[in-house]
Amino acid sequence: MSSIYLIRHAQASFGDKNYDQLSDIGFRQAKILGDHLLLSGRPFDAVYHGTLNRQRQTAETVMARHEKFGRELPASAVSDAFDEYDAIAVWDAYLPLMTEEDPSLKNEIKQIKTDKKIFQKIFSRVMFRWISGRYDMEGVPRWKDFKASVNEGLHRLMETHGAGSRIAVFTSGGPISLAIQQALDLSDKKTMELSWQVMNTSITHLKYKDGKMALAGFNDIAHLKFTQNEALLTYR
């Protein structure tokens, strides 16, 4: 069987004007991941990443660690199939309508920048409404289109790389959870909930044969735990 290693990007700059770039912690995480992959055995036969800066920077940092020690990886291929969904566009489109329906949300929204629990509570409500498909709006990304793009990208990858291949894909929590949905036949709600558990630079291992995938490992952050530095264990 062949293997796909889905790697979530390192910590991005959450709270900054430009979220889509690695933080200082993110670059440290990516270097640690690179060293871990370097020492873990057989190299990858192909490397992919999405078009987002945080995905590219994570891949480039890992590849630079390999190159430094004479274990250069194949040149990376870029595919927007492995991009994350546009959470900001969804948030901006859905939240105003939700506050019209439930004015009590306005007080909670004032606290989202200082209270992570309130942010996650409201974010969850927005995302569950989005994935239901019942409130789709013109000009706003649709969940079903996002799913189709990721699934098509995964199938193209499996068709391109045959038996015995080891493929690294630097991506985000959304595409990783959708790959697991394919393997385990999860509901959309469970898939979205799962995406929130995917940690920065975690490794999810899928095996595939004849176009079918099986989950072999999920959310592995052993490389970060070995540092015994809790600050490196991040979700955002």
Secondary structure, 3 states (H helix, E strand, C coil): CEEEEEEECCCECCCCCCCCCECHHHHHHHHHHHHHHHHCCCCCCEEEECCCHHHHHHHHHHHHHHHHCCCCCCCCEECHHHCCCCHHHHHHHHHHHHHHHCCCHHHHHCCCCCCHHHHHHHHHHHHHHHHHCCCCCCCCCCHHHHHHHHHHHHHHHHHHCCCCCEEEEEECHHHHHHHHHHHHCCCHHHHHHHHCCCCCCCEEEEEEECCEEEEEEEEECHHHHCCCCHHHCCCC
